[in-house]
């Protein structure tokens, strides 16, 4: 397993354990990564298009007052429950 894959699994596991969302700074601390790394991962896993390429649609971020939270989408929850073979 590559370091990127291990980080991806750790991120999905953290989000699976926080069904109401988790703040981005807390995710950085738990994963041991810089905010820039987390933001790139969330962009890739998110729902928005980047340079014409659709994101994976597994994660959504939203504002909760002054905090930005990340949460799994329905597709992300399905993936965590039933990982590919």
C-alpha positions in Angstrom: 0.0 0.0 0.0 1.4 3.4 -1.0 1.6 6.3 1.5 -1.1 8.1 -0.5 -3.4 5.1 -0.3 -2.7 4.8 3.5 -3.5 8.5 3.9 -6.7 8.1 1.9 -7.9 5.2 4.0 -7.1 7.1 7.2 -9.0 10.1 6.0 -12.1 8.1 5.0 -11.9 6.3 8.4 -11.8 9.6 10.3 -14.8 10.9 8.3 -16.7 7.7 8.8 -16.3 8.2 12.5 -17.7 11.7 12.4 -21.1 11.5 10.7 -21.9 15.1 11.5 -18.6 16.3 10.0 -15.2 17.1 11.4 -13.3 20.4 11.2 -10.4 20.7 8.8 -7.8 21.7 11.4 -8.8 18.7 13.5 -8.5 16.4 10.5 -5.0 17.8 9.8 -4.0 17.1 13.4 -5.4 13.6 13.5 -3.9 12.7 10.1 -0.6 14.4 10.7 -0.7 16.4 7.5 -0.5 20.1 6.5 -3.7 21.9 5.5 -2.4 22.2 1.9 -2.2 18.4 1.7 -5.6 17.9 3.2 -7.2 20.5 0.8 -5.7 18.8 -2.2 -7.1 15.4 -1.0 -10.5 16.9 -0.3 -10.6 18.6 -3.8 -9.8 15.2 -5.5 -12.4 13.4 -3.3 -15.0 16.2 -3.5 -17.9 16.8 -5.8 -16.6 19.8 -7.8 -15.1 19.7 -11.2 -11.4 20.6 -11.4 -10.0 21.5 -14.9 -13.1 19.8 -16.4 -12.6 16.6 -14.5 -15.3 15.5 -12.1 -14.3 14.8 -8.5 -14.8 11.4 -6.9 -17.9 12.7 -5.1 -17.0 11.0 -1.8 -16.5 14.0 0.5 -18.3 17.3 0.9 -17.1 20.4 2.8 -19.5 23.0 4.4 -19.3 26.0 6.6 -20.6 25.8 10.2 -20.3 29.3 11.5 -16.6 30.1 11.5 -15.5 26.5 10.9 -15.2 24.5 7.7 -16.2 20.8 8.2 -15.8 17.8 6.0 -18.3 14.9 5.8 -18.7 11.8 3.7 -21.4 11.9 1.0 -23.7 9.0 0.6 -21.3 7.6 -2.0 -18.4 7.9 0.5 -20.4 6.1 3.2 -21.2 3.3 0.8 -17.5 3.0 -0.2 -16.5 2.8 3.5 -19.1 0.2 4.2 -18.4 -1.9 1.1 -14.8 -1.3 -0.1 -14.0 -2.5 -3.6 -12.4 -6.0 -3.9 
